[in-house]
């Protein structure tokens, strides 16, 4: 009985600290994880809580900003908090074209819609 209880305790400890265990990306990020800078408020945060924004083309071929929900789209990405305030700051500073090395204006309506979605 006692021995079994000890085994269970050791087991849960191993689960939390073992680096060899394959944890879902977000879980690993909570412990150490890569850190990114929000292009809006310029503060750093864990990659897992920031949105990745990339340049894509709309149906007319015009470059627009889109949310890379899977965080795996090719090309440069800009990182943004899920905060309308951060989007506003980023737009005011023209942070997206700078971060994404894009000459010219970028439409952020898709990102705005994403932030407003429940
Ligand atoms: Zn921010």
Backbone and ligand atoms as CSV (ligand in chain L), in Angstrom:
chain,resi,resn,atom,element,x,y,z
A,1,UNK,N,N,0.839,-1.205,0.000
A,1,UNK,CA,C,0.000,0.000,0.000
A,1,UNK,C,C,0.873,1.254,0.000
A,2,UNK,N,N,1.770,1.321,0.971
A,2,UNK,CA,C,2.661,2.477,1.075
A,2,UNK,C,C,3.576,2.543,-0.151
A,3,UNK,N,N,4.062,1.358,-0.534
A,3,UNK,CA,C,4.984,1.281,-1.655
A,3,UNK,C,C,4.300,1.771,-2.944
A,4,UNK,N,N,3.051,1.368,-3.079
A,4,UNK,CA,C,2.298,1.744,-4.258
A,4,UNK,C,C,2.093,3.278,-4.303
A,5,UNK,N,N,1.792,3.848,-3.141
A,5,UNK,CA,C,1.586,5.294,-3.062
A,5,UNK,C,C,2.852,6.034,-3.465
A,6,UNK,N,N,3.993,5.500,-3.027
A,6,UNK,CA,C,5.267,6.138,-3.348
A,6,UNK,C,C,5.531,6.086,-4.864
A,7,UNK,N,N,5.186,4.952,-5.434
A,7,UNK,CA,C,5.382,4.785,-6.882
A,7,UNK,C,C,4.547,5.793,-7.668
A,8,UNK,N,N,3.328,5.983,-7.228
A,8,UNK,CA,C,2.439,6.923,-7.911
A,8,UNK,C,C,3.013,8.333,-7.820
A,9,UNK,N,N,3.509,8.692,-6.639
A,9,UNK,CA,C,4.085,10.025,-6.447
A,9,UNK,C,C,5.302,10.219,-7.344
A,10,UNK,N,N,6.164,9.203,-7.364
A,10,UNK,CA,C,7.362,9.293,-8.205
A,10,UNK,C,C,6.964,9.401,-9.664
A,11,UNK,N,N,5.921,8.696,-10.029
A,11,UNK,CA,C,5.468,8.714,-11.415
A,11,UNK,C,C,5.035,10.096,-11.849
A,12,UNK,N,N,4.286,10.781,-11.018
A,12,UNK,CA,C,3.802,12.103,-11.411
A,12,UNK,C,C,4.945,13.113,-11.448
A,13,UNK,N,N,5.934,12.898,-10.590
A,13,UNK,CA,C,7.088,13.791,-10.583
A,13,UNK,C,C,7.871,13.642,-11.888
A,14,UNK,N,N,8.042,12.382,-12.296
A,14,UNK,CA,C,8.766,12.087,-13.530
A,14,UNK,C,C,8.058,12.735,-14.715
A,15,UNK,N,N,6.752,12.682,-14.695
A,15,UNK,CA,C,5.986,13.214,-15.811
A,15,UNK,C,C,6.238,14.730,-15.963
A,16,UNK,N,N,6.366,15.409,-14.831
A,16,UNK,CA,C,6.544,16.856,-14.880
A,16,UNK,C,C,7.953,17.273,-15.316
A,17,UNK,N,N,8.958,16.497,-14.921
A,17,UNK,CA,C,10.316,16.973,-15.139
A,17,UNK,C,C,11.077,16.237,-16.242
A,18,UNK,N,N,10.605,15.073,-16.644
A,18,UNK,CA,C,11.367,14.294,-17.619
A,18,UNK,C,C,11.429,14.980,-18.974
A,19,UNK,N,N,12.620,15.266,-19.472
A,19,UNK,CA,C,12.739,15.916,-20.772
A,19,UNK,C,C,12.522,14.957,-21.933
A,20,UNK,N,N,12.608,13.650,-21.636
A,20,UNK,CA,C,12.494,12.681,-22.722
A,20,UNK,C,C,11.041,12.439,-23.110
A,21,UNK,N,N,10.130,12.773,-22.208
A,21,UNK,CA,C,8.722,12.557,-22.507
A,21,UNK,C,C,8.265,13.542,-23.578
A,22,UNK,N,N,7.560,13.037,-24.536
A,22,UNK,CA,C,7.055,13.905,-25.616
A,22,UNK,C,C,5.833,14.659,-25.131
A,23,UNK,N,N,6.000,15.918,-24.821
A,23,UNK,CA,C,4.875,16.716,-24.351
A,23,UNK,C,C,4.314,17.516,-25.514
A,24,UNK,N,N,3.023,17.846,-25.464
A,24,UNK,CA,C,2.501,18.754,-26.495
A,24,UNK,C,C,3.269,20.069,-26.457
A,25,UNK,N,N,3.418,20.694,-27.594
A,25,UNK,CA,C,4.234,21.904,-27.702
A,25,UNK,C,C,3.929,22.933,-26.625
A,26,UNK,N,N,2.669,23.208,-26.427
A,26,UNK,CA,C,2.283,24.247,-25.468
A,26,UNK,C,C,2.702,23.916,-24.036
A,27,UNK,N,N,2.651,22.651,-23.707
A,27,UNK,CA,C,3.009,22.241,-22.359
A,27,UNK,C,C,4.499,22.473,-22.124
A,28,UNK,N,N,5.321,22.151,-23.105
A,28,UNK,CA,C,6.766,22.334,-22.987
A,28,UNK,C,C,7.091,23.822,-22.890
A,29,UNK,N,N,6.348,24.625,-23.632
A,29,UNK,CA,C,6.603,26.057,-23.681
A,29,UNK,C,C,6.330,26.703,-22.324
A,30,UNK,N,N,5.359,26.200,-21.598
A,30,UNK,CA,C,5.024,26.764,-20.297
A,30,UNK,C,C,6.222,26.646,-19.352
A,31,UNK,N,N,6.974,25.572,-19.462
A,31,UNK,CA,C,8.097,25.336,-18.550
A,31,UNK,C,C,9.301,26.212,-18.913
A,32,UNK,N,N,9.780,26.112,-20.132
A,32,UNK,CA,C,10.906,26.954,-20.533
A,32,UNK,C,C,10.499,27.782,-21.737
A,33,UNK,N,N,10.550,27.136,-22.877
A,33,UNK,CA,C,9.921,27.660,-24.065
A,33,UNK,C,C,10.521,28.891,-24.684
A,34,UNK,N,N,10.383,28.989,-26.003
A,34,UNK,CA,C,10.881,30.165,-26.703
A,34,UNK,C,C,10.037,31.401,-26.396
A,35,UNK,N,N,10.687,32.533,-26.384
A,35,UNK,CA,C,10.016,33.789,-26.063
A,35,UNK,C,C,10.059,34.682,-27.299
A,36,UNK,N,N,8.974,35.400,-27.555
A,36,UNK,CA,C,8.903,36.300,-28.708
A,36,UNK,C,C,8.478,37.688,-28.242
A,37,UNK,N,N,8.736,38.678,-29.082
A,37,UNK,CA,C,8.350,40.047,-28.753
A,37,UNK,C,C,7.090,40.416,-29.514
A,38,UNK,N,N,6.109,40.928,-28.809
A,38,UNK,CA,C,4.872,41.395,-29.429
A,38,UNK,C,C,5.182,42.678,-30.201
A,39,UNK,N,N,4.765,42.739,-31.463
A,39,UNK,CA,C,5.068,43.927,-32.262
A,39,UNK,C,C,4.203,45.127,-31.849
A,40,UNK,N,N,3.190,44.876,-31.027
A,40,UNK,CA,C,2.345,45.968,-30.554
A,40,UNK,C,C,2.926,46.638,-29.324
A,41,UNK,N,N,2.891,45.930,-28.187
A,41,UNK,CA,C,3.343,46.530,-26.933
A,41,UNK,C,C,4.839,46.356,-26.710
A,42,UNK,N,N,5.505,45.621,-27.580
A,42,UNK,CA,C,6.953,45.413,-27.516
A,42,UNK,C,C,7.405,44.653,-26.283
A,43,UNK,N,N,6.492,44.027,-25.578
A,43,UNK,CA,C,6.923,43.220,-24.439
A,43,UNK,C,C,7.092,41.780,-24.905
A,44,UNK,N,N,7.933,41.062,-24.203
A,44,UNK,CA,C,8.187,39.676,-24.588
A,44,UNK,C,C,7.218,38.763,-23.860
A,45,UNK,N,N,6.882,37.691,-24.513
A,45,UNK,CA,C,5.984,36.719,-23.910
A,45,UNK,C,C,6.273,35.354,-24.514
A,46,UNK,N,N,5.673,34.358,-23.916
A,46,UNK,CA,C,5.866,33.008,-24.445
A,46,UNK,C,C,5.226,32.894,-25.824
A,47,UNK,N,N,5.923,32.177,-26.668
A,47,UNK,CA,C,5.462,31.956,-28.033
A,47,UNK,C,C,4.021,31.424,-28.041
A,48,UNK,N,N,3.697,30.611,-27.041
A,48,UNK,CA,C,2.401,29.934,-27.022
A,48,UNK,C,C,1.225,30.882,-26.784
A,49,UNK,N,N,1.495,32.059,-26.232
A,49,UNK,CA,C,0.376,32.976,-25.971
A,49,UNK,C,C,0.313,34.093,-27.010
A,50,UNK,N,N,1.229,34.079,-27.961
A,50,UNK,CA,C,1.224,35.114,-28.996
A,50,UNK,C,C,0.680,34.555,-30.302
A,51,UNK,N,N,0.065,35.433,-31.072
A,51,UNK,CA,C,-0.416,35.050,-32.392
A,51,UNK,C,C,0.705,35.258,-33.393
A,52,UNK,N,N,0.804,34.366,-34.381
A,52,UNK,CA,C,1.787,34.582,-35.432
A,52,UNK,C,C,1.057,35.198,-36.629
A,53,UNK,N,N,1.582,36.317,-37.099
A,53,UNK,CA,C,0.975,37.028,-38.219
A,53,UNK,C,C,1.927,36.951,-39.403
A,54,UNK,N,N,1.390,36.597,-40.557
A,54,UNK,CA,C,2.208,36.522,-41.771
A,54,UNK,C,C,1.535,37.306,-42.898
A,55,UNK,N,N,2.301,37.549,-43.956
A,55,UNK,CA,C,1.748,38.214,-45.128
A,55,UNK,C,C,1.240,37.147,-46.084
A,56,UNK,N,N,0.024,37.324,-46.534
A,56,UNK,CA,C,-0.545,36.433,-47.535
A,56,UNK,C,C,-1.204,37.306,-48.592
A,57,UNK,N,N,-1.705,36.707,-49.643
A,57,UNK,CA,C,-2.378,37.483,-50.672
A,57,UNK,C,C,-3.869,37.191,-50.626
A,58,UNK,N,N,-4.672,38.234,-50.780
A,58,UNK,CA,C,-6.113,37.992,-50.820
A,58,UNK,C,C,-6.521,37.504,-52.204
A,59,UNK,N,N,-7.831,37.350,-52.422
A,59,UNK,CA,C,-8.299,36.772,-53.693
A,59,UNK,C,C,-7.900,37.621,-54.895
A,60,UNK,N,N,-7.645,38.910,-54.665
A,60,UNK,CA,C,-7.249,39.790,-55.766
A,60,UNK,C,C,-5.726,39.874,-55.891
A,61,UNK,N,N,-5.021,39.118,-55.061
A,61,UNK,CA,C,-3.573,39.125,-55.129
A,61,UNK,C,C,-2.920,40.260,-54.365
A,62,UNK,N,N,-3.722,40.959,-53.573
A,62,UNK,CA,C,-3.187,42.064,-52.777
A,62,UNK,C,C,-2.648,41.507,-51.458
A,63,UNK,N,N,-1.426,41.933,-51.088
A,63,UNK,CA,C,-0.876,41.413,-49.835
A,63,UNK,C,C,-1.662,41.881,-48.623
A,64,UNK,N,N,-2.002,40.938,-47.768
A,64,UNK,CA,C,-2.753,41.243,-46.543
A,64,UNK,C,C,-2.121,40.491,-45.378
A,65,UNK,N,N,-2.420,40.961,-44.181
A,65,UNK,CA,C,-1.957,40.270,-42.982
A,65,UNK,C,C,-2.962,39.187,-42.615
A,66,UNK,N,N,-2.467,38.012,-42.310
A,66,UNK,CA,C,-3.354,36.946,-41.854
A,66,UNK,C,C,-2.767,36.305,-40.602
A,67,UNK,N,N,-3.662,35.686,-39.831
A,67,UNK,CA,C,-3.222,34.987,-38.628
A,67,UNK,C,C,-2.780,33.581,-39.012
A,68,UNK,N,N,-1.584,33.233,-38.633
A,68,UNK,CA,C,-1.067,31.887,-38.867
A,68,UNK,C,C,-1.417,31.050,-37.639
A,69,UNK,N,N,-2.638,30.543,-37.647
A,69,UNK,CA,C,-3.150,29.859,-36.451
A,69,UNK,C,C,-2.309,28.633,-36.093
A,70,UNK,N,N,-1.791,27.946,-37.089
A,70,UNK,CA,C,-0.985,26.765,-36.811
A,70,UNK,C,C,0.477,27.091,-36.539
A,71,UNK,N,N,0.834,28.350,-36.660
A,71,UNK,CA,C,2.201,28.831,-36.443
A,71,UNK,C,C,3.215,28.078,-37.301
A,72,UNK,N,N,2.818,27.718,-38.506
A,72,UNK,CA,C,3.744,26.922,-39.310
A,72,UNK,C,C,3.796,27.394,-40.761
A,73,UNK,N,N,3.217,28.543,-41.071
A,73,UNK,CA,C,3.256,29.024,-42.447
A,73,UNK,C,C,4.658,29.509,-42.787
A,74,UNK,N,N,5.053,29.355,-44.038
A,74,UNK,CA,C,6.416,29.750,-44.408
A,74,UNK,C,C,6.584,31.263,-44.404
A,75,UNK,N,N,7.822,31.676,-44.381
A,75,UNK,CA,C,8.115,33.107,-44.441
A,75,UNK,C,C,8.237,33.736,-43.068
A,76,UNK,N,N,8.464,35.013,-43.109
A,76,UNK,CA,C,8.617,35.767,-41.872
A,76,UNK,C,C,7.313,35.850,-41.123
A,77,UNK,N,N,7.409,35.877,-39.806
A,77,UNK,CA,C,6.215,36.048,-38.987
A,77,UNK,C,C,6.408,37.187,-38.009
A,78,UNK,N,N,5.319,37.857,-37.683
A,78,UNK,CA,C,5.343,38.875,-36.639
A,78,UNK,C,C,4.481,38.333,-35.504
A,79,UNK,N,N,4.838,38.664,-34.285
A,79,UNK,CA,C,4.126,38.104,-33.127
A,79,UNK,C,C,3.299,39.176,-32.449
A,80,UNK,N,N,2.101,38.799,-32.053
A,80,UNK,CA,C,1.168,39.776,-31.496
A,80,UNK,C,C,0.326,39.113,-30.407
A,81,UNK,N,N,0.094,39.859,-29.322
A,81,UNK,CA,C,-0.824,39.377,-28.296
A,81,UNK,C,C,-2.240,39.317,-28.857
A,82,UNK,N,N,-3.048,38.470,-28.270
A,82,UNK,CA,C,-4.464,38.389,-28.651
A,82,UNK,C,C,-5.211,39.575,-28.038
A,83,UNK,N,N,-4.746,40.762,-28.328
A,83,UNK,CA,C,-5.279,41.969,-27.710
A,83,UNK,C,C,-5.529,43.022,-28.778
A,84,UNK,N,N,-6.750,43.525,-28.890
A,84,UNK,CA,C,-7.006,44.594,-29.857
A,84,UNK,C,C,-6.075,45.796,-29.633
A,85,UNK,N,N,-5.731,46.026,-28.380
A,85,UNK,CA,C,-4.848,47.140,-28.037
A,85,UNK,C,C,-3.464,46.964,-28.688
A,86,UNK,N,N,-2.971,45.740,-28.680
A,86,UNK,CA,C,-1.653,45.469,-29.265
A,86,UNK,C,C,-1.699,45.629,-30.784
A,87,UNK,N,N,-2.810,45.207,-31.395
A,87,UNK,CA,C,-2.961,45.374,-32.842
A,87,UNK,C,C,-2.979,46.859,-33.199
A,88,UNK,N,N,-3.702,47.607,-32.383
A,88,UNK,CA,C,-3.795,49.047,-32.609
A,88,UNK,C,C,-2.415,49.698,-32.530
A,89,UNK,N,N,-1.669,49.334,-31.495
A,89,UNK,CA,C,-0.318,49.871,-31.322
A,89,UNK,C,C,0.578,49.489,-32.497
A,90,UNK,N,N,0.471,48.254,-32.911
A,90,UNK,CA,C,1.309,47.766,-34.008
A,90,UNK,C,C,0.999,48.520,-35.299
A,91,UNK,N,N,-0.279,48.783,-35.531
A,91,UNK,CA,C,-0.670,49.494,-36.749
A,91,UNK,C,C,-0.204,50.943,-36.699
A,92,UNK,N,N,-0.336,51.537,-35.524
A,92,UNK,CA,C,0.072,52.937,-35.396
A,92,UNK,C,C,1.570,53.081,-35.635
A,93,UNK,N,N,2.300,52.104,-35.197
A,93,UNK,CA,C,3.762,52.154,-35.368
A,93,UNK,C,C,4.229,51.609,-36.708
A,94,UNK,N,N,3.309,51.154,-37.528
A,94,UNK,CA,C,3.656,50.469,-38.768
A,94,UNK,C,C,4.640,49.337,-38.494
A,95,UNK,N,N,4.336,48.613,-37.433
A,95,UNK,CA,C,5.256,47.562,-37.000
A,95,UNK,C,C,5.210,46.336,-37.913
A,96,UNK,N,N,4.059,46.090,-38.526
A,96,UNK,CA,C,3.954,44.885,-39.359
A,96,UNK,C,C,4.836,44.949,-40.607
A,97,UNK,N,N,4.735,46.028,-41.396
A,97,UNK,CA,C,5.624,46.082,-42.568
A,97,UNK,C,C,7.099,45.990,-42.169
A,98,UNK,N,N,7.442,46.607,-41.058
A,98,UNK,CA,C,8.835,46.581,-40.608
A,98,UNK,C,C,9.242,45.167,-40.192
A,99,UNK,N,N,8.410,44.557,-39.368
A,99,UNK,CA,C,8.741,43.223,-38.865
A,99,UNK,C,C,8.756,42.190,-39.980
A,100,UNK,N,N,7.890,42.396,-40.967
A,100,UNK,CA,C,7.758,41.399,-42.027
A,100,UNK,C,C,8.555,41.770,-43.276
A,101,UNK,N,N,9.346,42.839,-43.163
A,101,UNK,CA,C,10.181,43.293,-44.286
A,101,UNK,C,C,9.354,43.499,-45.545
A,102,UNK,N,N,8.234,44.180,-45.353
A,102,UNK,CA,C,7.321,44.398,-46.473
A,102,UNK,C,C,7.250,45.887,-46.782
A,103,UNK,N,N,7.509,46.237,-48.030
A,103,UNK,CA,C,7.405,47.641,-48.418
A,103,UNK,C,C,5.968,47.948,-48.794
A,104,UNK,N,N,5.387,48.917,-48.141
A,104,UNK,CA,C,4.012,49.277,-48.461
A,104,UNK,C,C,3.045,48.893,-47.360
A,105,UNK,N,N,1.817,49.303,-47.546
A,105,UNK,CA,C,0.806,49.086,-46.519
A,105,UNK,C,C,0.320,47.639,-46.524
A,106,UNK,N,N,-0.090,47.207,-45.346
A,106,UNK,CA,C,-0.641,45.868,-45.220
A,106,UNK,C,C,-1.992,45.963,-44.525
A,107,UNK,N,N,-2.966,45.316,-45.128
A,107,UNK,CA,C,-4.310,45.338,-44.584
A,107,UNK,C,C,-4.406,44.372,-43.400
A,108,UNK,N,N,-4.807,44.890,-42.247
A,108,UNK,CA,C,-4.858,44.053,-41.042
A,108,UNK,C,C,-6.284,43.652,-40.680
A,109,UNK,N,N,-7.211,43.779,-41.626
A,109,UNK,CA,C,-8.611,43.502,-41.292
A,109,UNK,C,C,-8.850,42.051,-40.865
A,110,UNK,N,N,-8.124,41.132,-41.503
A,110,UNK,CA,C,-8.304,39.718,-41.147
A,110,UNK,C,C,-7.836,39.451,-39.723
A,111,UNK,N,N,-6.773,40.146,-39.317
A,111,UNK,CA,C,-6.253,39.982,-37.958
A,111,UNK,C,C,-7.238,40.582,-36.970
A,112,UNK,N,N,-7.767,41.742,-37.334
A,112,UNK,CA,C,-8.753,42.411,-36.493
A,112,UNK,C,C,-9.976,41.516,-36.283
A,113,UNK,N,N,-10.436,40.938,-37.374
A,113,UNK,CA,C,-11.606,40.049,-37.299
A,113,UNK,C,C,-11.308,38.853,-36.405
A,114,UNK,N,N,-10.090,38.351,-36.500
A,114,UNK,CA,C,-9.685,37.201,-35.684
A,114,UNK,C,C,-9.727,37.565,-34.202
A,115,UNK,N,N,-9.221,38.753,-33.868
A,115,UNK,CA,C,-9.193,39.190,-32.476
A,115,UNK,C,C,-10.593,39.423,-31.927
A,116,UNK,N,N,-11.486,39.846,-32.801
A,116,UNK,CA,C,-12.858,40.149,-32.357
A,116,UNK,C,C,-13.720,38.905,-32.247
A,117,UNK,N,N,-13.306,37.850,-32.936
A,117,UNK,CA,C,-14.090,36.622,-32.919
A,117,UNK,C,C,-14.126,36.061,-31.502
A,118,UNK,N,N,-15.273,35.531,-31.093
A,118,UNK,CA,C,-15.374,35.008,-29.723
A,118,UNK,C,C,-14.542,33.751,-29.523
L,1,ZN,ZN,ZN,1.329,42.984,-26.922
